[in-house]
Amino acid sequence: MSPDEPKLHLIKNERYLEGQVKDIKAQLEQQKVINADYAYRIDLLESYLQVLVERMPGLTQAERDFGPEFGPRVIRL
């Protein structure tokens, strides 16, 4: 075993770990993009839902704000 072999081994390990760190950082950035996309989609769906609720005829303000279980048309068994 030459005296330089342990140093070469350490250099290889360091390069491997640097590659792993780069991969993890890239994955995190990709996940941020995915999360932002999901957040945008959720906001869009909430907007669509709000428009649908506002356009539904015959709903009281309480039903619009809190759902049909708070309106006058609750059927009690």
Backbone as a ProteinNet text record, in pm:
[ID]
protein_1_A
[PRIMARY]
MSPDEPKLHLIKNERYLEGQVKDIKAQLEQQKVINADYAYRIDLLESYLQVLVERMPGLTQAERDFGPEFGPRVIRL
[TERTIARY]
85.1	0	89.8	68.3	149.1	96.5	181	136.7	26.3	9.9	-92.9	-230.4	-236.7	-364.6	-470.5	-440.3	-543.7	-594.6	-504.9	-546.5	-640.6	-607.5	-693.1	-830.8	-832.3	-959.8	-1044.3	-980	-1051.5	-1102.6	-1022.7	-1064.5	-1185.1	-1182.1	-1295.6	-1421.2	-1407	-1521.2	-1575.2	-1486.2	-1528.7	-1605.3	-1555.5	-1623.9	-1759.6	-1764.4	-1891.2	-1992.2	-1948.1	-2038.3	-2080.9	-1990.7	-2028	-2135.1	-2122.1	-2223.1	-2357.1	-2351.9	-2475.3	-2543.2	-2465.4	-2520.2	-2585.6	-2519.6	-2577	-2707.9	-2711.6	-2834.5	-2948.3	-2916.9	-3019.2	-3069.6	-2979.6	-3021	-3110.9	-3077.5	-3159.9	-3298.6	-3303.1	-3431.8	-3516	-3451.4	-3524.2	-3581.4	-3504	-3553.2	-3671.3	-3660.9	-3770.4	-3894.9	-3877.7	-3991.5	-4054.7	-3973.6	-4028.2	-4117.2	-4074.4	-4153.8	-4284.9	-4277.4	-4397.9	-4492.6	-4439.7	-4522.8	-4588.3	-4513.9	-4569.9	-4680.9	-4662.2	-4764.7	-4890.8	-4875.2	-4991.5	-5061.4	-4986.4	-5046.3	-5126.7	-5072.1	-5143.4	-5272.6	-5264.5	-5383.9	-5491	-5449.3	-5544.7	-5611.9	-5533.7	-5591.7	-5691.3	-5656.1	-5743.4	-5873.5	-5863.9	-5984.1	-6071.5	-6009.2	-6086.5	-6158.4	-6093.4	-6157.2	-6276.8	-6258	-6368.7	-6484.9	-6453.8	-6557.2	-6632.7	-6560	-6624.3	-6719.6	-6678.4	-6764.4	-6889	-6870.9	-6986.1	-7084.8	-7033.4	-7120.3	-7194.9	-7125.5	-7190.2	-7299.9	-7284.9	-7382.2	-7497.2	-7489.4	-7596.2	-7719.2	-7831.4	-7952.3	-8009.7	-8071.8	-8144.9	-8063	-7934.8	-7856.1	-7864.6	-7873.8	-7868.5	-7721.9	-7699.5	-7562.8	-7490.3	-7561.8	-7500.6	-7457.6	-7541.8	-7505.4	-7384.5	-7377.7	-7262.5	-7135.4	-7146.8	-7029.4	-6983.2	-7076.9	-7040.5	-7082	-7160.2	-7204.8	-7352.7	-7413.1	-7557.3	-7608.4	-7522.9	-7570.2	-7608	-7572.1	-7605.1	-7724.8	-7781.8	-7893.9	-8027.8	-8137.1	-8271	-8320.5	-8253.2	-8302.7	-8246.3	-8201.3	-8148.4	-8264.7	-8251.7	-8355.6	-8313.2	-8395.3	-8363.4	-8444.2	-8376.9	-8445.5	-8494.5
-117	0	123.5	206.6	327.9	431.7	527.1	628.9	719.4	723.4	810.2	742.9	612	541.2	589.1	608.2	659.5	797.9	882	1015.1	1003.7	912.5	893.1	843	754.2	702	814.8	902.1	1015.6	1111.5	1134.4	1223	1163.3	1032.2	966.6	977.3	955.8	967.5	1110.3	1206.6	1346.3	1380.6	1335.8	1361	1291.8	1170.7	1096.9	1173.5	1218.8	1292.4	1426.1	1492.6	1616.5	1589.6	1479.2	1440.3	1411.4	1345.7	1316.8	1445.6	1540.1	1667.7	1741.4	1742.1	1806	1740	1606.6	1534.5	1569	1573.6	1605.2	1748.6	1841	1978.8	1988.8	1914.4	1914.5	1856.5	1750.6	1691	1788.4	1860.8	1958.5	2070.8	2118.1	2222.3	2171.7	2048.3	1989.1	1976.6	1937.9	1923.8	2059.1	2164.7	2299.5	2337.4	2304	2334.1	2256.4	2128.9	2046	2101.5	2137.4	2192	2322.5	2408.4	2534.5	2508.3	2408.6	2373	2324.2	2238.7	2190.7	2305.5	2395.5	2509.7	2594.9	2614.8	2690.5	2619.4	2488.2	2411.9	2416.5	2407.5	2414.5	2551.1	2657.6	2791.9	2805.5	2750.4	2757	2681.3	2563.2	2485.8	2555.6	2617.8	2692	2809.6	2876	2986.8	2937.6	2826.2	2769.6	2731.1	2669.5	2629.9	2751.9	2857.4	2979.3	3036.7	3037.4	3088.4	3000.6	2869.7	2779.4	2801.3	2816.5	2837.4	2969.9	3073	3203.3	3200.5	3114.4	3108.6	3012.4	2934.8	2839.1	2914.4	2893.6	2966.1	2911	2997	2955.2	2931.1	2960.1	2941.2	3064.8	3041.2	3154.3	3193.2	3307	3350.1	3252.4	3199.1	3102.1	2976.8	2931.4	2813.8	2842.1	2962	2998	3003.1	3058.5	3077.6	2948.1	2867.7	2755.9	2619.4	2615	2486.8	2465.3	2370.7	2352.3	2307.2	2248.3	2202.5	2317.6	2440.9	2557.2	2634.4	2585.4	2655.8	2604.7	2664.1	2629.4	2495	2437	2314.6	2188.8	2199.4	2081.8	1989.7	1864.1	1766.2	1691.7	1700.8	1633.3	1503.5	1396.4	1266.9	1243.2
0	0	0	-97	-104.8	-7.2	31.2	126.9	71	-60.6	-119.7	-128.7	-109.3	-122.6	-23.2	105	196.1	153.3	102.8	58	-61.6	-155.1	-272	-229.7	-132.2	-81.6	-21.9	55.2	114.6	7.6	-94.1	-203.3	-276.3	-300.7	-366.5	-281	-150.4	-59.8	-59.2	-56.8	-55.6	-183.6	-296.8	-424.6	-428.7	-376.4	-371.7	-285.6	-168.4	-79.1	-141.2	-210	-278.3	-383.4	-455	-553.1	-487.3	-372.7	-299.3	-253.9	-205.1	-160.3	-277.4	-393.6	-512.2	-552.2	-547.6	-581.7	-485.6	-358.1	-258.1	-276.5	-303.6	-327.5	-450.2	-554.5	-675.7	-646	-566.4	-529.7	-447.8	-357.1	-276.3	-362.6	-457.8	-548.4	-630.1	-677.1	-753.7	-666.3	-542	-451	-423.1	-413.5	-394.4	-511.8	-632.5	-752.2	-749	-712.3	-704.6	-598.8	-482.3	-375.2	-418	-486.6	-534.2	-635.2	-720.3	-818.4	-747.8	-646.9	-572.1	-500.4	-441.8	-372.9	-471.5	-590.8	-693.6	-733.1	-751	-789.3	-680.4	-555.9	-444.8	-442.3	-458.4	-462.6	-576.5	-692	-807.9	-782.4	-725.1	-694.3	-590.4	-491.6	-392	-456.7	-551.4	-622.7	-703.4	-774.9	-852.4	-761	-649.4	-555.3	-502.9	-470.6	-421.1	-525.4	-651.2	-758.4	-772.2	-766.2	-776.2	-662.6	-542.2	-426.7	-439.6	-484.9	-499.9	-606.2	-704.6	-813.9	-787.2	-681.5	-652	-604.3	-670	-629.5	-499.3	-424	-305.8	-181.2	-182.3	-61	27.3	156.5	249.1	268.8	329.9	355	447.1	546.2	637.6	562.4	468.8	390.3	303	247.7	165	249.3	368.2	453.3	521	568	654.3	602.8	498.3	445.6	471.6	400.5	408.2	545.2	626.5	757.7	850.5	814.2	896.7	842.1	734.8	672.9	722.4	672.3	719.7	667.1	568.8	507.9	573.4	695.9	765.4	799.8	763.4	794.3	919.4	1020.2	1146	1153	1193.4	1204.3	1343.8
[MASK]
+++++++++++++++++++++++++++++++++++++++++++++++++++++++++++++++++++++++++++++

